[in-house]
Structure formats: structure tokens, C-alpha cells
Amino acid sequence: MAKLTTLPRNEAGIKTVVEALKDRFQDQLHTSQSLREQHGHTTTWLPNQLPDAVVFARSTADVAEVVKLCAAHKVPVIPFGTGSSLEGHLNAPAGGISIDLSQMDQIKAVHASDLDVVVEPGVTREQLNTHLRDQGLFFPIDPGANASLGGMAATRASGTNAVRYGTMKDNILSLEAVMADGSIIRTGGRAKKSSAGYDLTRLLIGSEGTLGIITELTLRLQGIPEAIRSARCSFPTVEAACEAVMMTIQYGVPVARIELLDALSVKAANEYSKLDLPEVPLLLLEFHGSDAGVVEQSDMFASIAEECGGTDFAATSSAEERNKLWQARHDMYWASHGLRPGCQGLSTDVCVPISRLAEAVGRARAKAEEMDLIAPMVGHVGDGNFHALLLLEPGNEVELARAETYLSWLADMAIDMEGTCTGEHGIGQGKRAYLAQEMGEALRFMGLVKAGLDPNNIMNPGKIMPDSHFHADD
Amino acid sequence: MAKLTTLPRNEAGIKTVVEALKDRFQDQLHTSQSLREQHGHTTTWLPNQLPDAVVFARSTADVAEVVKLCAAHKVPVIPFGTGSSLEGHLNAPAGGISIDLSQMDQIKAVHASDLDVVVEPGVTREQLNTHLRDQGLFFPIDPGANASLGGMAATRASGTNAVRYGTMKDNILSLEAVMADGSIIRTGGRAKKSSAGYDLTRLLIGSEGTLGIITELTLRLQGIPEAIRSARCSFPTVEAACEAVMMTIQYGVPVARIELLDALSVKAANEYSKLDLPEVPLLLLEFHGSDAGVVEQSDMFASIAEECGGTDFAATSSAEERNKLWQARHDMYWASHGLRPGCQGLSTDVCVPISRLAEAVGRARAKAEEMDLIAPMVGHVGDGNFHALLLLEPGNEVELARAETYLSWLADMAIDMEGTCTGEHGIGQGKRAYLAQEMGEALRFMGLVKAGLDPNNIMNPGKIMPDSHFHADD
């Protein structure tokens, strides 16, 4: 198992809080081993550190009440959405209370004429888009999992559409959050832009529950485009595919999606999703616009692809064919696991300037091969973001040690290229050392923000900040 | 004159610092009355509060040295770009040192293939775009003034292109800043997206120099579109024009610019810019895309406009005609002053959800008339942001009092509509009371961030936070 530090537990406080919560929340409060395990773990590769109890919150008032009680007794609170986090964000290294927000799943108001929607944090992205479809609207951010919107905000998630529509930071107008003392704040209204003071909205987005718990979101929506066209094209090498991506971005083709699958990933997708794609590197694309516009875009891409040695180009405006392809892309995380049955996946997440992408992907692939790691790669390559998914044998300590060496090497490479160790998964527990390396002196100021807003370090402790850092002044 | 509180001056500290700076910075340090007046005042309507000295910084090291010295003696520092701020951001209510960044005007690196550029904070938007033009690139954010990019970042500025390209918050990849203790931090690299810890980039954007001084910016660039088409259309009422704006946004026409001028503003523009436009409400538009795309877009707008009672629709792809029209738009601030020679302009800046725009503009106009205020209106209406420019007689206290009543009424209305008191100008000294009203409980957490990052309140004190607020715990 990967090594994780545990933090000191406030046993007396935890005991008092759990008893008080039992009284107050009755059947909303759970302490069974299995439920606690599930709330610490889920899809992360890191070992499980259980919370002491799980409260299913039904309202902002519930969340505020739990946090107030925890604040009074200096007991940690860890927010939980659907559990699809990958970096140990949900673990409880100092114990404490997991606040499950999945029952706060109301879509409170759709303002179609303003292109915005107000949702509770437990609403998932698929639930929202199903709800919006009849009104001709959609919310573009789509991480692989059917994550909760609160969790997506908390990790500054993105997905395949970010090249066109941005990430969570670009698509949230304002938030409601419960802060470390139990106060409820609203960070803004529904105006499309604002210069009103510090950007608490963006400060909470990506803060991984360490500064406050998001209890409501006002999201920016898009109209479903008049026309959508998808395309795919195979390439002899990942470098050639990346070259085509770079040129597409530089020529200003407004692609909505441009995704890379390496040969190994295509093999996995063929198997899992019953496809018949050439097992060489592949780009999947989507174009949004008018009927004429999407054809123009896909034609432009086709010429670029040809110039870069692309083959088997195919484009379609059929929704059925398109959905099949994109479902396969969204299933890649699980499809890749099929390459090594019974394995544990460990997803890397570096992001580099696009001019360095071909080199970064090439080196990451070569290094994985050199280290004898099975690592299919997919990427949101229009952003310079790609994932090598390391497929590890559970319990194989030697292999895990190699994987950790690889993670560190990969972070080094990305940071050295003026990129980042995480494009969209967040820091959690797993990447705290790389954050320190990436941020340098800036990390100290993140620590000052944390100390200012959560002086007792009860909000999801042990995440983002290295432990040593937060306690430096104690 | 509007009333401004002064804050306690640290006379001994200021004296020590000014002497030390004279020794160290020689002819980079100025204490003349006229230069100090200019560095406090410029285009704001608020009275002048002079700094004690002005340092012309030539490097990040210079800035860090000044801040370290000021930190040691608890003396305020106020960053200065071009002085085009409108809300008293540059005043020195507790005295202190103005750090003029205008000589830090180097464009350090253009990464054309990554669509980004690294600039010093004193580079102006026009300087940057002139530099980029030959490479087919541009930076889209365009406030009325030829502001410095550091100042634009500090106030979270936007302008006419925000409806398509977003505001400063959306177009800065990362920053370098000097923090309150003189530390130099870098908030990120050049990756297009990142989930690496707290978003210090966005926290500094819009912080108006109160958390740190921006000394370098990595900006996101756009390719100059293959085709640009502009259009104009007159409307019988501002409400009809706003109706057309709402429909254009809702139908997803990807306008690059959609600007409103009311009848009074058109009159001012005709006079100042020698135009011959019908003196009724006017929309100015710009479309970016392919040759076919921009015609498609302008045709779509033309049908919407017709449906809303628009007349005199005209569209052109001529660069010369387009530039003439947009120059007139950018000159509106000064053109409007021509409606009342010798007047002092006071620009309001509310922003509301677009569904409330027609009502908001209509009520703002009616209220100005009712209060006997001359107030031509222009708006970045695609964002729901509009400016009523109050033209006041200098020294007329009665009129100023009426203007202040109007400001307060306008902020009330915008906040009540789930909008904001400031879409792009910032809070400065002038809007602190409205910020408190708009943010409620959230203001306290802004105060905690400020206290955490600048415990001695030396960074541009008396801006954003109400005085009472920051000193509440002293």
C-alpha cells in the first residue's frame, strides 16, 4: 500500500460530536463500517482512512449545523458527493465526520433566458443535462465519472469539452458555502461578470473542501448547438496526433472536443465497447455550430490531419454514431482496467503548454515502457492535459514503488515544461509533494489563506497542504 | 466634494521610509506635489488623497525592495499603472508610497504556438496589440482607456469583447506578484488549465492591490479571426434594443461585441467623432469567424433586430468603417463630457442578469430624469453591464449629493435583481458600502483573507474593505 500519514485524532471531541449528531440527525447519521469505508475510499488508489460517522445532509441548514458542532469541538468535516475523486480527497486522516451531500439533489431554478441554473451540490452532471435537454440547454463540463456538481466544483474539474467551454472555474457564476465556523455565505449573484471584491467563488472552486463546503451552485449554461458533428482520425504515432492537435488549436478551429487515445487505449476501447477501430493512436473530435459551420470546421481539421499523416478520417452528424463513440471515451477508465483484469488503476493528470505536448506524451510513454509499467494514455489534448493510467497489481509493493517513482518523474517533467502536476483531478492527499514543488513560495500564501479561513484546520484536513506546512507555526 | 475618510497616518514610519527610498532609488523617487497629486487622482470623481512619494519601479526586485521596506515600517504601498482607475483606487488615505509600474513595460516572451504572452504590468493593452498584430494574434480585453495590463488585472477589468472572450479573470494563465512581506510568488505556469491548489491567480485578479502587487502576467491570446464583420442598428427605445440583445444571446449567436448607446450617447458620439447616426438608441455589433460564418451571424442578428423594431441596420466587413465606429465607442467617456462642457463625469457600473436588462436600463434612465441628472448611458449589454455617466458640475454640492443618492439607488436595484454594483470598474473607495450590502456575510470572509495575507494592512489600505470592517478586531 502507498504510505499515508495519519494526523492526530481528537478522540474526546469526535466522541462528543458523534453522540450529539446521533441525537440530532437520527437515521441521517450512520456509523457502520461498510458505509464509513465507502465514504473514505471509492475510486482512489490510496489506502482507506475512514471517517467516524457519515451524516446525510438534506439542506444547507443541516450542513451548517454539523459544521458548527464540529467547529465547537475541533472535529474534522469531509464533504462527500458521489465518491468519484481520484486523489484521496475523501479520506479522513484525522477521523471526523463525512458529510454526504448526495441527497441535496434538487435543481432549484432554471433561468433559461439568462442561460443559468441554480442547483444543490448533490445534483450530478448527467441528472442536470437530462433535466435541461427539453429546454435546448446543456452544462458542458464532463469529467469521466457521473460526478456531483459540488464535487466537480471542489476539484476544479473539467473533461472533454474544456478546450471550447473552459473548466468548472469558468462555468460557475456564484456559490453558496458553509464556512469553517458554520457561517453560510453567498459569493455573488447571477450577473455574468463582476468586479465586486475578492473572487471567493474562484477561491472555493478547487479548494477541495478545505476552505468551505459548497451547498449551492449557480451555473452558466450553453444552448445546445444547432448542429453537432463528430469525427475521428487515426495517426501513425502519438507525436503525429499531437502535431495535428497543435495545428488545429493554432489555426483557431473552434473544436468543442479533441481527444487522444493511444494505441493501447484504442485496443481497450475496442474490447470494452465492442468497436472496431484501427489499433493505432486516435483523435476523437466534436464540432459545435451551425449546419454549415460544423462541416467547415471538420473539413479544416481533415486537411490538417492529412498534413500530419492522419488516416481513416471519418466524420458524421449522426447522433447515434456520435454518442456511441463518446460513451466509449467516457468509459475509458473502466475499459483500460480490462487490459489487466483485477488491476488497480492509478491515473496521472499532468498538463503542459500545447507546444510541449507531443514531446511530453512521447517521453511519458517511453518512460512507462522503460519502467515496465502498463500505462494506456488518453488526453484532453486541446488543453495539453493527458492521463497515463497505470494498471497495477493490487498488493504488489515493488510495482507500486515503481509507479510512485513514475509519478514523481512525470510531475518533474510537467513542472519543468511550465505545466502542472494536475490539470483536473486536484491535489488531495496524493499530490501534495508535487504541489509544494510546483508552487514554491506561493504555497506559503495558500497556507495563509487556509489559516485565515480555517484556523483550527477542521475542513478536510490533510488535503492540498503538506501536513508539515500547515502545522509549521503551531 | 464627496466625503472620504482619512486613515491614521504613521508619520514616523513614512518619514523613515521616504528618506531610505531617496537614498536607495535616487532619481526613481519623486516627492513633488504635482507628481503626487497625479498619482492619487487621475480619472476618478473622488477627491485627491496624495501619497507621500512616488517610486518608479524598473523591476520586480525594485517592487519587492520597496514593499519590504514599507512592511518593516508599516507604511502603505499603492500600486499605479496608467491612472485610468475610476473608483479612487490610487488614493492614499493613510499616505504612503505610490509604486509606479509604468516603466515595467517589457513584453518578455510571445509564445505564438501556445497562444500566450508574458508581459510586465506596465504594458498597455494598445502596446500589446500593436506588438502582436504581425503574428496574427490579439489580446481581447479592452476597457475604455488604454490601461496597463497590471491595472486591468487588479480591477478585474473587461470591456466590449467580454461577451465572447470573457474578462481579465478568464484571460490570465498565471501571475507573478510581490506580497505584503515583500516575498515574490508565481501563481502557476503556462498550462491552459490546472487543479493545483487554491486559485491565487484569480484571488489576486480583482484584489485592487490590496493583497499583492502584480509584477508579471502570463496572458492567454486569441488568433485574429479570419473574418470580422461589424454592424449597427437603431431602435425606437432602449427597451427594444435590450430585447434584441436578449434574443441574440439566447439564440446563441456568438457575437464578439454587442454594445448599447442610448440616444444621448449617440448625440455625444455624433458631435465628438463627427458621425451622422440617427439620434435614437443604437446597438453596435461585431462578429468574428470565417468569411461565411460572420455573414451568417450578422444575418441572424438582422432578423432578430427587425423583429424587435430595429431600423437602419447596416453591416460591413470594411476595416476602415469598423475602426471608425469602434474608436467612437471607445471615446464615449470623453465624448459624453462634451454634452456638458467643463463637467466632471461619474461613471456607474452595475451589471444584472440579462433577463432584467431592459427593465434595469429603463428604470435607471427614468430615475436619472426624475432626479434631474444628465446621464448618457452605454452598455456592454451582452453581459448585462451598463454605465450611466453622470455629468456633474464641479463644486456643486447639491448636485453631487443627488448623484450619490442615485448611485445608492442604482446599487440597490442591481443587487435586488441578483446583479452587482460593479461589473468591471471595481470597488476602490467609492463602492465599499455597496460591496458590504451585496456580499452580506461573505464580506467577513473577504476580511479574513485580507487579514491573513496582509496582517498590517499596508497593501493599498482603505480600498475594497470598509474601514470599519478591517479594524473590527483591532
Boltz contact constraints between the chains, C-beta under 6 A:
constraints:
  - contact:
      token1: [A, 113]
      token2: [B, 250]
      max_distance: 6.0
  - contact:
      token1: [A, 113]
      token2: [B, 355]
      max_distance: 6.0
  - contact:
      token1: [A, 114]
      token2: [B, 353]
      max_distance: 6.0
  - contact:
      token1: [A, 114]
      token2: [B, 354]
      max_distance: 6.0
  - contact:
      token1: [A, 114]
      token2: [B, 355]
      max_distance: 6.0
  - contact:
      token1: [A, 155]
      token2: [B, 195]
      max_distance: 6.0
  - contact:
      token1: [A, 156]
      token2: [B, 195]
      max_distance: 6.0
  - contact:
      token1: [A, 158]
      token2: [B, 193]
      max_distance: 6.0
  - contact:
      token1: [A, 167]
      token2: [B, 193]
      max_distance: 6.0
  - contact:
      token1: [A, 183]
      token2: [B, 441]
      max_distance: 6.0
  - contact:
      token1: [A, 185]
      token2: [B, 441]
      max_distance: 6.0
  - contact:
      token1: [A, 185]
      token2: [B, 442]
      max_distance: 6.0
  - contact:
      token1: [A, 185]
      token2: [B, 445]
      max_distance: 6.0
  - contact:
      token1: [A, 187]
      token2: [B, 442]
      max_distance: 6.0
  - contact:
      token1: [A, 189]
      token2: [B, 418]
      max_distance: 6.0
  - contact:
      token1: [A, 189]
      token2: [B, 419]
      max_distance: 6.0
  - contact:
      token1: [A, 190]
      token2: [B, 353]
      max_distance: 6.0
  - contact:
      token1: [A, 190]
      token2: [B, 418]
      max_distance: 6.0
  - contact:
      token1: [A, 191]
      token2: [B, 351]
      max_distance: 6.0
  - contact:
      token1: [A, 191]
      token2: [B, 419]
      max_distance: 6.0
  - contact:
      token1: [A, 191]
      token2: [B, 420]
      max_distance: 6.0
  - contact:
      token1: [A, 192]
      token2: [B, 383]
      max_distance: 6.0
  - contact:
      token1: [A, 192]
      token2: [B, 384]
      max_distance: 6.0
  - contact:
      token1: [A, 193]
      token2: [B, 158]
      max_distance: 6.0
  - contact:
      token1: [A, 193]
      token2: [B, 167]
      max_distance: 6.0
  - contact:
      token1: [A, 193]
      token2: [B, 383]
      max_distance: 6.0
  - contact:
      token1: [A, 193]
      token2: [B, 423]
      max_distance: 6.0
  - contact:
      token1: [A, 194]
      token2: [B, 420]
      max_distance: 6.0
  - contact:
      token1: [A, 195]
      token2: [B, 155]
      max_distance: 6.0
  - contact:
      token1: [A, 195]
      token2: [B, 156]
      max_distance: 6.0
  - contact:
      token1: [A, 195]
      token2: [B, 206]
      max_distance: 6.0
  - contact:
      token1: [A, 195]
      token2: [B, 422]
      max_distance: 6.0
  - contact:
      token1: [A, 195]
      token2: [B, 424]
      max_distance: 6.0
  - contact:
      token1: [A, 195]
      token2: [B, 426]
      max_distance: 6.0
  - contact:
      token1: [A, 196]
      token2: [B, 420]
      max_distance: 6.0
  - contact:
      token1: [A, 196]
      token2: [B, 422]
      max_distance: 6.0
  - contact:
      token1: [A, 196]
      token2: [B, 435]
      max_distance: 6.0
  - contact:
      token1: [A, 196]
      token2: [B, 438]
      max_distance: 6.0
  - contact:
      token1: [A, 197]
      token2: [B, 427]
      max_distance: 6.0
  - contact:
      token1: [A, 197]
      token2: [B, 435]
      max_distance: 6.0
  - contact:
      token1: [A, 197]
      token2: [B, 446]
      max_distance: 6.0
  - contact:
      token1: [A, 197]
      token2: [B, 464]
      max_distance: 6.0
  - contact:
      token1: [A, 198]
      token2: [B, 207]
      max_distance: 6.0
  - contact:
      token1: [A, 198]
      token2: [B, 446]
      max_distance: 6.0
  - contact:
      token1: [A, 198]
      token2: [B, 449]
      max_distance: 6.0
  - contact:
      token1: [A, 199]
      token2: [B, 202]
      max_distance: 6.0
  - contact:
      token1: [A, 199]
      token2: [B, 206]
      max_distance: 6.0
  - contact:
      token1: [A, 200]
      token2: [B, 442]
      max_distance: 6.0
  - contact:
      token1: [A, 202]
      token2: [B, 199]
      max_distance: 6.0
  - contact:
      token1: [A, 202]
      token2: [B, 202]
      max_distance: 6.0
  - contact:
      token1: [A, 203]
      token2: [B, 203]
      max_distance: 6.0
  - contact:
      token1: [A, 206]
      token2: [B, 195]
      max_distance: 6.0
  - contact:
      token1: [A, 206]
      token2: [B, 199]
      max_distance: 6.0
  - contact:
      token1: [A, 207]
      token2: [B, 198]
      max_distance: 6.0
  - contact:
      token1: [A, 223]
      token2: [B, 252]
      max_distance: 6.0
  - contact:
      token1: [A, 250]
      token2: [B, 113]
      max_distance: 6.0
  - contact:
      token1: [A, 252]
      token2: [B, 223]
      max_distance: 6.0
  - contact:
      token1: [A, 290]
      token2: [B, 296]
      max_distance: 6.0
  - contact:
      token1: [A, 293]
      token2: [B, 293]
      max_distance: 6.0
  - contact:
      token1: [A, 296]
      token2: [B, 290]
      max_distance: 6.0
  - contact:
      token1: [A, 351]
      token2: [B, 191]
      max_distance: 6.0
  - contact:
      token1: [A, 353]
      token2: [B, 114]
      max_distance: 6.0
  - contact:
      token1: [A, 353]
      token2: [B, 190]
      max_distance: 6.0
  - contact:
      token1: [A, 354]
      token2: [B, 114]
      max_distance: 6.0
  - contact:
      token1: [A, 355]
      token2: [B, 113]
      max_distance: 6.0
  - contact:
      token1: [A, 355]
      token2: [B, 114]
      max_distance: 6.0
  - contact:
      token1: [A, 383]
      token2: [B, 192]
      max_distance: 6.0
  - contact:
      token1: [A, 383]
      token2: [B, 193]
      max_distance: 6.0
  - contact:
      token1: [A, 384]
      token2: [B, 192]
      max_distance: 6.0
  - contact:
      token1: [A, 418]
      token2: [B, 189]
      max_distance: 6.0
  - contact:
      token1: [A, 418]
      token2: [B, 190]
      max_distance: 6.0
  - contact:
      token1: [A, 419]
      token2: [B, 189]
      max_distance: 6.0
  - contact:
      token1: [A, 419]
      token2: [B, 191]
      max_distance: 6.0
  - contact:
      token1: [A, 420]
      token2: [B, 191]
      max_distance: 6.0
  - contact:
      token1: [A, 420]
      token2: [B, 194]
      max_distance: 6.0
  - contact:
      token1: [A, 420]
      token2: [B, 196]
      max_distance: 6.0
  - contact:
      token1: [A, 422]
      token2: [B, 195]
      max_distance: 6.0
  - contact:
      token1: [A, 422]
      token2: [B, 196]
      max_distance: 6.0
  - contact:
      token1: [A, 423]
      token2: [B, 193]
      max_distance: 6.0
  - contact:
      token1: [A, 424]
      token2: [B, 195]
      max_distance: 6.0
  - contact:
      token1: [A, 426]
      token2: [B, 195]
      max_distance: 6.0
  - contact:
      token1: [A, 427]
      token2: [B, 197]
      max_distance: 6.0
  - contact:
      token1: [A, 435]
      token2: [B, 196]
      max_distance: 6.0
  - contact:
      token1: [A, 435]
      token2: [B, 197]
      max_distance: 6.0
  - contact:
      token1: [A, 438]
      token2: [B, 196]
      max_distance: 6.0
  - contact:
      token1: [A, 441]
      token2: [B, 183]
      max_distance: 6.0
  - contact:
      token1: [A, 441]
      token2: [B, 185]
      max_distance: 6.0
  - contact:
      token1: [A, 442]
      token2: [B, 185]
      max_distance: 6.0
  - contact:
      token1: [A, 442]
      token2: [B, 187]
      max_distance: 6.0
  - contact:
      token1: [A, 442]
      token2: [B, 200]
      max_distance: 6.0
  - contact:
      token1: [A, 445]
      token2: [B, 185]
      max_distance: 6.0
  - contact:
      token1: [A, 446]
      token2: [B, 197]
      max_distance: 6.0
  - contact:
      token1: [A, 446]
      token2: [B, 198]
      max_distance: 6.0
  - contact:
      token1: [A, 448]
      token2: [B, 452]
      max_distance: 6.0
  - contact:
      token1: [A, 448]
      token2: [B, 453]
      max_distance: 6.0
  - contact:
      token1: [A, 449]
      token2: [B, 198]
      max_distance: 6.0
  - contact:
      token1: [A, 449]
      token2: [B, 452]
      max_distance: 6.0
  - contact:
      token1: [A, 452]
      token2: [B, 448]
      max_distance: 6.0
  - contact:
      token1: [A, 452]
      token2: [B, 449]
      max_distance: 6.0
  - contact:
      token1: [A, 452]
      token2: [B, 452]
      max_distance: 6.0
  - contact:
      token1: [A, 453]
      token2: [B, 448]
      max_distance: 6.0
  - contact:
      token1: [A, 464]
      token2: [B, 197]
      max_distance: 6.0
